[in-house]
Amino acid sequence: SVLYVAEFSALENYKNGYARISESGSWSMLFKKTDNTWKMISGFESYTARNVSGDGTNGLNQLELLKQYTGTWKGEVGKDTLLVWSYDGKIMNNAATFIMKTTSKAKTLSEGRSSLVYDKKTDKFIETEYVKGTPPAVYTWWFTAKDKVDIFMIQDIANPDNAIEKFTINFESKDKIKQTWYKNNKEV
């Protein structure tokens, strides 16, 4: 019989920007020679894992890419319902402000502001959205490509693959974006 033991660590980077490191890992495998062939008769793996910022943003300059949002964006969110989102392109102290308004048949349904702060440590943005008459919502988001943003509720940052809600924004051209909403990993 032969006992093989090895230590390991690994960094896993996922397409959606999520990264995880496995540390203090060890493999133990027991091999036995039977009929002139080595076979593993027992194996054991042990490690600790934690979420990290890693290379999930693929080295993209998050603050520079944010400037793509400069201007006023309009999108249909239902029959006769329009969402208008404006950004003046200013970044002050790694923070930006967006103004939002939802209308239907020229009647205002909701309006509010969104404060976006860049967190250098995680290389991601933290957004607090204030819509009149509703509690604030907190999101985290980051560019995963030059033309794509992933957005999650802050409580889902540790495990975005199992997020209750997720939004993706794709810049299809200089004046057109597409936002897709996912709930329980299904497009809504």
N, C-alpha and C positions, 0 to 999 in steps of 0.2 A: 504494500500500500504506500501511496505517496500523498502527502498533504501539501497543497499549494496555497500560499497566503500572499495577498498583494494589497497594497494601499492605493487609493485613488481619490481624485477630486475631479469634478466636471462642471463646466459652465454651459448651460443650454440657452440658446437664443431662439425665440419663436418669431414667426413672421409678423405677429401683431404687436411686437415691441416688448412683450413679456420676457423676462429673463430669470433663470433660477440657477443657483450654484449648489452642488452637492459636495459636502466637505467631510473630512475625517472618515472617509469611506474605507471599508476593507472587504475583500472577498476571501472566503475560505472554501476550498474545494478538496474533497477527498477522492482520490482515484485508486482503483484496485485493478490489478491485472488478472483477467479471467480468460482462459482459452487463448492465451498469447495476444490479447487485445486489452488496451487500457480503457476503462470505463469509469465515468464519474458516478460515484455511488451516493454522494452527499454534497450539497452546496449551500453556502450561506452568504448573504450580502447585508451589510449594515452601513448606514451613513446618515448624516443630518443634511437637511436641505433648507434653503432660505431664498426668498425672492430678492433680487438685486436689480439695479438699473441696467447693468450690463451694456450690451451693444444694441439694445432694443430700438434705439432711435437711429441706428446705422450711421452714426457720426454726422447726422444732419444738423445744420444750424437752425434750431427751433425758432429763435427770435427772428432771424432773417426770413424764414419761410412764412412766419405770421403776417408779414407785410402783404402777402397775396390777398388777404382779406380786405385790404383797403378799398373803401367804396361802399355802395349800398347794394345789398343782395335781396332779391325778391323771389319768393317761391310759393307755389300752390301747395296747401296742406289739406285740402278738401274742396268740396264743391263751393265755389264763390268765397273761399277763404284764402287769405294771402298773409304770408309772414314776411316782414321787412326787417332786415338786420343790417345795421350800419356800423362802420369802423373808420375812424379818421386816419389810421396809419401811425398814430403816435404811440411810442413805447417809452414810458417814463419809469425809471427805477425797476426795470424788468416787468412792468405792468401795463396792461392795455384795458380799455373800456369799450364795450359794444352796447348799442342801443337796439332794443327789439320792440316790435309792435305787430300784433295780429289783428287783421280786420276782416270783416265779412259784409259785403254790400255797403261799403263806405262807413260801417259802424265799427268802432274800436272794441275788440273783444278782450285784449290784454296788452299791456305794455310794461316794459321794465328795462333793467340794465344788467349787464354781465361784466364782472370784473375778472380779468385773467392775469395771473401772476406766474412768471416763469420760475421754477424751482431748479436751481443749478445742480443741486445734489442728485436729484433723480433724472434730470434732463427732460422734465415734463412740465406741463402747465397745470395749475390748479385753478379751476373756474368756480366762482360763486355767482349763481344766477338769481336775481331778485325780480320777480314778477309781482306786480301789485295784487294784493289779496291772497297770495299764496306763500307758504314758508319758503325760505331760500333753499336752493338745490345746489349741491357741490359735486363737481365732476373733475376728473383728471383726463387730460388729453395730450396727444403728441403726434407729430408727423412721423409716419412709418415709411414714407416715400415723399419725394418732392411735391407730389400732387395728391397725397392721401393723409387724412387725419383719422385716428381712432379715438373715440370718446367713451368713457365709462363713468358710472356713478363712483364716487370716491371709495365707497365700501367694497367695491369689486376690484380695486387695483391689485390686490394680492393674488387674485386668480381670475384674470380677465376672460379666460376660456369658458368659465362657468358664470359669467356675468348675467344678472337678471335683465339688465338693459345695456345696449351698446348702440352707438351711432358711428357711422363712418361717413366722412365727407371726402368726395373725390372732385378735384378741380378738372373739369372736362375741357375747359378753355379759359382764356383770361376773363371772360365775362359770364361763365356758366359753371355752377357747382351742382353736384348731386349729393343729397344727404339721404342715407338709408338708416332706418331704425330697426333694431333687432330686439326682440323680447324673448328670453329663454332660448337664445340662439336661432330664432326663426324670424325671418323678415316680416315686418308688419306693414 
